Amino acid sequence: MIFLVSLQKTRDEAPMDQNAPSGDGIAGNGIGQKLRLRRKMRGLSLSDVATRASVSIGLLSQIERGLTMPSVKSMGAICAALDMPVSWLFATEPHENAADSDIVVRHPYRRRLDLGSHGMIKELLTPDACPDIQMMRFVIQPEGHSGEPYRNQQGGKCGIVLRGCLGLEIDGRVLRIEAQDSFAFPATSLIRFWANDGEECEVLWIVAPAVY
């Protein structure tokens, strides 16, 4: 079972910090192709999906062509408009269903989502059979970031920085999280995050309930 929590489509944004990078680049990771294929299968036009997701047609077209990456908020909205869980965008190696797959996620079979121009890879570490909580591994490249601020509708988030330094903004409050520091906050907080100091950052990120 895949559980998807729709991300709030608010236009509110927290103040931007000068240390947080921004901007888009080429995103050749197949996400756009998957979204376009789903849209075609549903018989929807770019205008149909853009209206449902409250995004511009131009942005949706760029995402489908791999010219830019959607933010977490936009990606959730587009997937909701296409009636598909965000987890479908995660790539995984094909494997037979093991007897313990409802409890254990084997290392070779982690599902990965490459956020391309945002400079971040997310790996799902918990099985779909456990929708009440989700653990992920984030690897954020130097200058990598989460995109525009976003929030969830319910629950909580916590994590620990395994290496590097994480910049984390929560409701306008900018925090510096060093390696081996941990954190927790309500999932309803408006957040964004990035890799600090021009170095790669690795984070163990937990959210409840699951979002992918």
C-alpha positions as CSV (number, residue, x, y, z in Angstrom):
1,M,0.0,0.0,0.0
2,I,1.3,3.4,-0.9
3,F,0.2,6.3,1.2
4,L,0.4,9.9,-0.1
5,V,-0.2,13.0,1.9
6,S,-1.1,16.0,-0.3
7,L,1.2,18.9,0.3
8,Q,-0.5,22.2,1.0
9,K,-0.8,24.4,-2.0
10,T,-0.3,27.7,-0.1
11,R,1.4,30.6,-1.8
12,D,3.0,31.7,1.5
13,E,6.8,31.7,1.5
14,A,9.3,32.1,4.3
15,P,11.9,34.9,3.9
16,M,14.7,33.8,1.7
17,D,18.2,33.6,3.2
18,Q,21.3,34.6,1.3
19,N,23.1,31.3,2.2
20,A,20.4,29.2,0.6
21,P,21.1,28.6,-3.1
22,S,18.3,28.7,-5.8
23,G,17.8,28.3,-9.5
24,D,17.1,25.5,-11.9
25,G,19.3,23.6,-14.4
26,I,19.0,20.6,-16.6
27,A,17.1,17.7,-15.0
28,G,17.7,14.6,-17.0
29,N,16.4,12.0,-14.6
30,G,13.2,10.7,-16.2
31,I,10.8,12.4,-13.8
32,G,9.4,14.5,-16.6
33,Q,9.0,11.5,-18.9
34,K,7.1,9.6,-16.2
35,L,4.7,12.6,-15.6
36,R,4.1,13.1,-19.3
37,L,3.4,9.3,-19.8
38,R,0.9,9.4,-16.9
39,R,-0.8,12.5,-18.3
40,K,-1.1,10.9,-21.8
41,M,-2.5,7.7,-20.2
42,R,-5.1,9.8,-18.4
43,G,-6.0,11.6,-21.6
44,L,-5.3,15.0,-20.0
45,S,-3.9,18.1,-21.7
46,L,-1.1,20.3,-20.2
47,S,-3.8,22.8,-19.4
48,D,-6.0,20.3,-17.6
49,V,-3.1,19.2,-15.3
50,A,-1.8,22.7,-14.8
51,T,-5.2,23.9,-13.7
52,R,-5.7,21.0,-11.3
53,A,-2.3,21.4,-9.8
54,S,-2.4,25.2,-9.6
55,V,0.8,25.6,-11.6
56,S,1.5,27.4,-14.9
57,I,1.4,25.5,-18.2
58,G,4.9,26.8,-19.0
59,L,6.3,25.3,-15.8
60,L,4.6,22.0,-16.4
61,S,5.9,21.8,-19.9
62,Q,9.4,22.5,-18.7
63,I,9.2,19.8,-16.1
64,E,7.9,17.3,-18.7
65,R,10.8,18.1,-21.0
66,G,13.4,17.8,-18.3
67,L,14.3,21.4,-18.4
68,T,13.6,22.1,-14.7
69,M,12.7,20.2,-11.6
70,P,9.5,20.7,-9.6
71,S,9.6,21.8,-6.0
72,V,8.4,19.3,-3.4
73,K,5.1,21.2,-3.2
74,S,4.6,21.4,-7.0
75,M,5.5,17.7,-7.4
76,G,2.9,16.7,-4.9
77,A,0.3,18.8,-6.5
78,I,1.1,17.6,-10.0
79,C,1.0,13.9,-8.9
80,A,-2.3,14.5,-7.1
81,A,-3.7,16.1,-10.3
82,L,-2.6,12.9,-12.2
83,D,-4.1,10.6,-9.5
84,M,-0.7,9.0,-8.9
85,P,1.4,8.6,-5.7
86,V,4.7,10.5,-5.7
87,S,6.4,7.3,-4.9
88,W,5.9,6.2,-8.5
89,L,8.6,8.7,-9.4
90,F,11.2,6.8,-7.3
91,A,13.3,4.4,-9.3
92,T,14.2,0.9,-8.0
93,E,15.9,-2.3,-9.2
94,P,13.4,-5.0,-10.1
95,H,13.3,-7.9,-7.6
96,E,11.1,-10.6,-6.5
97,N,8.8,-9.9,-3.5
98,A,10.6,-11.3,-0.5
99,A,8.7,-12.8,2.5
100,D,9.9,-10.0,4.7
101,S,9.4,-7.1,2.3
102,D,6.6,-5.7,4.5
103,I,9.2,-5.1,7.2
104,V,12.7,-5.0,5.6
105,V,14.0,-2.8,2.8
106,R,17.2,-4.4,1.5
107,H,20.0,-2.0,0.5
108,P,20.1,-2.9,-3.2
109,Y,16.3,-2.3,-3.5
110,R,15.9,1.1,-2.0
111,R,13.8,3.4,-4.2
112,R,15.6,6.5,-5.3
113,L,14.4,9.9,-6.5
114,D,17.1,12.1,-8.1
115,L,16.0,15.7,-7.9
116,G,18.4,16.7,-10.6
117,S,18.8,20.5,-10.6
118,H,18.0,20.7,-6.9
119,G,21.2,18.7,-6.3
120,M,19.6,16.1,-4.0
121,I,18.9,12.4,-4.0
122,K,16.3,10.8,-1.7
123,E,16.2,7.1,-0.8
124,L,13.2,5.5,0.8
125,L,14.3,3.3,3.7
126,T,10.9,2.1,5.0
127,P,8.4,-0.3,3.2
128,D,5.0,0.8,1.8
129,A,3.4,-1.5,4.3
130,C,4.2,1.0,7.1
131,P,2.3,4.2,6.1
132,D,2.3,5.7,9.6
133,I,6.0,6.7,9.4
134,Q,8.6,7.0,6.7
135,M,12.4,7.1,7.0
136,M,14.5,8.6,4.2
137,R,18.2,9.2,3.4
138,F,18.9,12.5,1.8
139,V,22.2,13.1,0.0
140,I,22.4,16.9,-0.8
141,Q,25.2,18.0,-3.1
142,P,27.1,21.3,-2.5
143,E,24.7,24.1,-3.4
144,G,21.9,21.6,-3.3
145,H,18.5,22.6,-1.8
146,S,14.9,21.6,-1.3
147,G,13.4,24.3,-3.5
148,E,10.7,26.7,-2.5
149,P,9.3,26.5,1.1
150,Y,6.7,23.8,1.7
151,R,4.7,22.2,4.5
152,N,2.6,19.1,5.2
153,Q,-0.9,19.1,6.4
154,Q,-0.3,17.0,9.5
155,G,2.3,15.0,11.6
156,G,5.9,15.6,12.6
157,K,9.4,15.5,11.2
158,C,12.8,14.7,12.7
159,G,16.2,13.6,11.7
160,I,20.0,13.6,12.2
161,V,22.8,15.0,10.1
162,L,25.2,12.1,9.4
163,R,27.8,14.2,7.7
164,G,28.3,17.7,6.4
165,C,26.2,20.7,7.6
166,L,22.5,21.2,7.0
167,G,20.9,24.6,6.6
168,L,17.3,24.4,7.8
169,E,14.7,27.2,7.8
170,I,11.5,26.6,9.9
171,D,8.8,29.3,9.7
172,G,11.4,31.9,8.9
173,R,13.9,30.8,11.6
174,V,17.3,29.8,10.0
175,L,19.2,27.0,11.8
176,R,22.6,25.5,11.2
177,I,22.6,21.7,11.9
178,E,26.1,20.2,12.2
179,A,27.1,16.6,11.7
180,Q,25.6,14.3,14.5
181,D,23.1,17.0,15.5
182,S,19.5,16.0,15.5
183,F,16.3,18.0,15.1
184,A,12.5,17.7,15.3
185,F,9.6,20.0,14.4
186,P,5.9,19.9,13.4
187,A,5.3,18.8,9.8
188,T,2.9,21.8,9.4
189,S,5.8,24.2,9.7
190,L,6.9,26.0,6.5
191,I,10.3,24.7,5.7
192,R,13.2,24.6,3.3
193,F,16.8,23.2,3.6
194,W,20.1,23.1,1.9
195,A,23.7,22.0,2.1
196,N,26.0,24.4,4.0
197,D,29.6,25.3,3.5
198,G,29.9,24.1,-0.1
199,E,30.1,20.5,1.1
200,E,28.0,17.4,0.5
201,C,25.5,16.8,3.3
202,E,23.9,13.5,4.3
203,V,20.7,13.4,6.4
204,L,18.5,10.7,7.9
205,W,15.0,12.2,7.6
206,I,11.9,10.8,9.3
207,V,8.4,12.0,8.7
208,A,5.0,10.8,10.1
209,P,2.8,10.0,8.5
210,A,4.5,8.9,5.2
211,V,4.5,11.4,2.4
212,Y,5.6,9.2,-0.5
